[in-house]
Amino acid sequence: MVLCYRKGSRAEHELIDYFSQKGYCVIRAAGSGVNSLSPDILVFRRGVQCGIEAKAHETTCLGIDRDQFENLRKWEEVSGINCYIGWRRSREPWYLVPLSVFKENDKSFSVNWGQAQAIGKRLEEFG
């Protein structure tokens, strides 16, 4: 469990550093990695605002727990700020995948790596 938390925290900090260096204001959510009530990080720059849930997984299909996904959707609806799942695999670029791309399953919502690459935005394409 500790290893997964460290990997997730490292992924979040990678995104925070990237967006900070590009001139964005970035906030890491309190309790990130512990609760699933809000996205891991919030990113702001004049005319651009979004929430990002960071995932660093090696699988070819990324599943997001139903409760966490529904909380992100609700957060997006209430705040008016678009949420993305940021997904990175080792030695691959980050892709910011909109929630609308994920398909509903019995216990989760999922997207495969090919869909993430085709539809998601690479960091340098964002805002």
HELIX and SHEET records of a PDB file:
HELIX    1   1 VAL A    2  GLN A   21  1                                  20    
HELIX    2   2 ARG A   66  SER A   79  1                                  14    
HELIX    3   3 LEU A   99  VAL A  101  5                                   3    
HELIX    4   4 TRP A  113  ILE A  119  1                                   7    
HELIX    5   5 LEU A  123  GLU A  125  5                                   3    
SHEET    1   A 6 CYS A  25  ARG A  28  0                                        
SHEET    2   A 6 ILE A  41  ARG A  45 -1                                        
SHEET    3   A 6 VAL A  48  ALA A  56 -1                                        
SHEET    4   A 6 ASN A  82  ARG A  88  1                                        
SHEET    5   A 6 TYR A  95  PRO A  98 -1                                        
SHEET    6   A 6 LYS A 121  ARG A 122 -1                                        
SHEET    1   B 3 CYS A  61  ASP A  65  0                                        
SHEET    2   B 3 SER A 108  ASN A 112 -1                                        
SHEET    3   B 3 LYS A 103  GLU A 104 -1                                        
END                                                                             
